[in-house]
Every structure is written in C-alpha cells, then in structure tokens.
Amino acid sequence: MPKARKKKVPVTSDGRDIVSPSSNPQTTRAVIRRFHVLLKKQGQLEHNPATTSNEAELKKINEELASMGGLAVYQRMSSIGQGSDRGGGSESVLIKWLVNMGFSKRDSMSKLRLLEVGALKPDNYASCSSWIDATPIDLRSRHPAIREQNFLMMEASENWEKWDVLSLSLVVNFVPEPRDRGRMLCVAHNFLRESGLLFLVLPLPCVENSRYLTLEHLGSLMTAIGFREVEKKWKQGGKMAYWLYRKVERDLHSDFSPFRKRCICRQGSSRNNFVILLQDQ
C-alpha cells in the first residue's frame, strides 16, 4: 500500500501552529479575544514608567504571546474567520457599496486607488481588478504580494491625499493605545484625496457595549476629524459593524476636547473599555 503523501506547508507559512480552516469557530474567537487582551495590557505596560513589577508582568505577557504563536497565529485565525464558510470577508460589503455608487463603471485608466490596511489575503479585490487598483499592507506580511508596512509609519509626504479609498477593517480595534486609534483615523483623513472614502469595520460590541463609546459618540468623533457618513450596516445583536465615510473639509477650529479623555457613556460591570481618543490638532 503506497504511503500517504504528506501535506505541504505553503511557502508563505512560517511553519508554526498551522491552523486548519475547519478550526472550531468558538476556539478561533477565543484565541483572537485573548490576543486583544494581552496586546492591550502590553501596550499599557510599555507606556508606563519602568518598575520591577511592570517589567515582570510585561515579560509574562510577552512569553504568553510567544507561546500562542505571536502575530502570525492571530493572522491565520483572522484569515479563517474571513472564509466563505464563516460569512466571507468584509471586502464584500465595501465592494457592494462601491458598485451601488457607480464606481464599477470606471475604466482601466481611472481605477480607484485603494489602500487596504491589515490585509490578510493578497487578492481580496481581485474580482474588481478592472476598476480597483488595490495595495494591501500589513504589519507582518503573510504573502509576497502584501507589503509589510506599519500604517502609522508610512511617509506622509508620499501618501498625502493619494488614495481614493482606504480600508480599516478590523484594524483600529487591534491597536492597543486609544490615542493611536484616533491618530490612525486622522492619518486616514490626510491620506485620502478630496472626497475620498474611508471603510471602517469594528466589532459591534466595541461601540454597542463600551462604557466609553456609543454609536452617537463615534459619529461625532468622525465628524470632528472631517468625515461624513455615507453608508452603515449592522444588526442588533450582531458581531460586526460597517461604515463608509466620505472625506470632507476639516474645520480647523473643530473642538477635539470632548474626545481627548475617557468619559463614561454607559454604566454597568459587563461593559468593555474600548475607546478612541484624539490628540490636539
């Protein structure tokens, strides 16, 4: 009887903890939630004054992150969540909105320049290649076609008002520091051309169950930055929330003060602490 052929590991894999697409959905979500908790604690400790206890706690967190496989495993888990058997990726929502707005009728000479931040797959917009010129980036690339790049470290002069569409799908909630989340939205505004579009995706509990953020508060924050809501999609009790914003001229006298510090919007011990904070202009 011939030997069974050993399944090959993709050349883009680092070979650790290969996650099967059939992984249990509950397990996948639990791992992702644990990553979020650890990264938040890591960010807080790294920004606090160095003490013996802080250093010991930070070492413990780093060891647990390493034992879980690091960012590579988080990315693989998130990629599984984008599979067709789990509802597909968020890009399908954006594509539908863009089609409805008539952008699919553009010719190859006037393609939409789309920057996809936090891309887990290189071909999310391949079906729209005739009218979308997509540039996928991520902190740690899992494919040669995904550029390894920290969005907040991108050269401002090279990207100022360069992009027609910018996608931040499940990216802002993964940033540990609340002020870096706000800075990411402000950078997105700077990088978009006049009337450019921002696609924002967050887990719905980030705004529906936060003690520091509500849908109305998020809307006011986006208006202060210089965005006007064009589309939105979520359902009560759902897991995800999607928004499409259009860049508008920012009021230079816009008051950022309501968004510079945490303000309790909801009471209750079951609330989470997700918040987006802005810095002075």
N, C-alpha and C positions, 0 to 999 in steps of 0.2 A: 504494500500500500504506500503510495507516494506521500512524502512529508507535506504537511500543510504549509503553505507559503506564509512567511512572517509579514505582517502588515508593515509597510514602510511608513516612517515618520516623515511628514512634509519637510522640505528643505528649509522652510521658514520657521520651523519649530526649534525651540532650544532644548527639546528632548525631555523636559521635566513635567511630571504630573499631567500627561496627556489626558484631556477631558473629553469624554465621549459625548457626541451630540445627543445621546439618549439619557444624559445625566438627569437625575430627578429634579424637576423644577423647584421643589422646596429646598433641596440641597443647594442648588445654584443661587437662589435668592438669599439663603442664609450666609453663604460664603461672601457674597457681594456686600451684604449688610455689615458683616464683621470687618471687612476691608475698610468700609466707610468709618466705622467706629475707631479702628486703630489709626487710620490716617488722620482723623480729626485730633485724636489725643497726641499723635506725633507732632502735628503742626503746632498745637498749643504749647507743648513742652519745648520745642525748638525756638519759640518766640519768647519764652520766659527766661529770667535770669538763671544762669547755671548754678545748680546746687547738687550736692551729693545724691539726694533723694530723686531729683529730676533726672539726673544722668542715669541712675539705676533704673528708673521707670522707662526712660527712653530706650535704654539697651534692651529691656524686656520686650518692649513693643517691636523694636527692630528685629529681634530674634523670632517673634511670633509671625511677623510679616514674611520673613525669610522662610520659616517653616511651612507657610501656606503657599509658597512658590513665588511670592512677590507680585509685581505688577503684571507679569506675563500670565499668571493663572487668572487674575482678575479679568484681564482682557479676554481670555479664552471663555471664561464663564459668561461675560457680557456678549461675546460673539454668539454663543449658543442661544442666548436669550433673543437674538435677532433672527434666529432660524425661522423658516416658514411654518414649522410645527409649533412655534411659540408666538405666532402672530405677525412675524416679519419685522423688518427694521423700520425705524421712524421715517426713513427717507421716502417711503411710500406716501406718507401724509404730505410732506413738502412737495413731492412731485405732483400730486393731485392738485394742490393749491396753485402751483405754478402753471399747470395746464389750464386750469379754470380761469387764470388771469391772462391767458393767451400767449404765454412765453414759448410754448412748444412750436409756434409758427415761425420762430426766428430762424434765419438761415445760418449756414456754417460760418459766414463772415461776421456774424454778430452774436455769437454764442454767449450765454450767461457765464460769467467768471464766478465760480462757486468755490469758496474755501470751506472744507469740511474738517472741523476741529474734533479731535478724538476719534478718528476713523479706525474702525476695527477690521474693515474689509476694504480692498482697493477698488472694488467695482460696484459700489452701491448705486452709482448713477450711470452705469454702462448702457442701460436701455435708453438713456436720453442723450447719448453722446453726440447726436446730430445738432442739439441745441444747448447743451450744457458742457462747459469745459471745467471739469471738477479737479481740484487739487486737494487730496486727502493728506492730513498730517496727524501725528500722534506723538506723545511723549516717548513712547517706545514702539517703534515700528515692528509690525509682525509680517511685513511683506515689502519687497523691494520697491513696489510702486507707491508705498505710503512713506512720505517724508518724515523723518524723525525730527520733531521740532516742538519746542515749548512755545505755545501761542503768545504768552506774555513776554517772551524774549524775542519775538520777531522784530526785525528792523522797521521802525516806524516810518522812516523816510521812503522805504521801498514799497510799503503797503498802504500808505496814506491814500484814502479814497480810491483804492484799486479794485475792490471786489463788488460785484453786483449782488451776490447772495453770500451770506455767512451762516454756517450751521453750527450751533452749540447744542447738540443733542446729548443729554445725559453727561454733560461736561461740567457745568457750573456747580452742580451738587457734589461733584467729586473733588472740588478744590477745598482744601482744609480750612483756609483762612477766609472769614466773611468779607474782609476788605479786598482780598484778591478776587473774590467772586464779583464784587462791584467793579473792580478795575477791569476785569475781563469784559464786562458789558460796555464799559466806556471805551476800551480799546476797539471793540467790535464797531462801535459808532464811528470812530476815527477811520477805521479801515474800509468802511462801506462808502461807495460813491454816493453822490446826491440821489436821494430817493431809493437807495439800496435796501435790501430786505434781510432781516435777521430772523432765523428759525431757532426758536428756543424750546427745549424739551426738558421737563423736570418730572421727577416722581410726584404724583399729585399730593401725597402726604406732606411734601416739603412746604406747600402753601395752604393746604386744607387742614393740616393738623399741627402746624407750628405755633408756638406761643409768641413768636416774634414776627410772623409774616402771614398776611392774608392775601387773597386774590386782589382785593382793592388796593392794599398797600403795595403789592408788586406792580400793579398798573400805574400808581402814582410815581413809583421809583423809575419805571421805564420812561414815563413822560418827562421827568426831570432830566434824565440822561439825554433825551432827544429822540424818542421812538413813539410812533403812533400805531396802535394795534390795528391789524388788518384782518386776521383770522385767529380763531381759537377753537380748541377741541378738547373736551374731556367729558367724562360721565360720572355722576355721583357714585361714589364707592369704587371708582376705577383706580388703576395703578399709575396711569400716565396723564400728563397734561402737555398740550402742544400750543404754541403761539407763533404767529407770523407778524413781525413788526416792520414798519417802513421807517427809514431814517428821515427825520425832519430837521429843520434848522434848530440847533440848540439855543435856548435862551441863555445868554451869557450871565444874566442876573438870576438864573434859576436857583432856588433855595435848596441846597443839599442838606441843610441841618436836620430835617426830620428823618434822614436816612444815614446819619453818621454814628448813631449809637442804638443799642438794642432798646426797644420799647415794647412792653408786654401788650399783645393784642388779644390774647386768649388766656384764660386761667385753666388749670387742670393738671394733675400729675401725669396724665397719659400723653401730654403734648411733647413734641420733639423741639429741639433748639435750633432748627435751621433758620438762618437769617442771611441777608445780603446787605452789606454796609458800603457806603460810599465815602470817599475821601474828599477833602476840599478841592475845588476846581483849581 
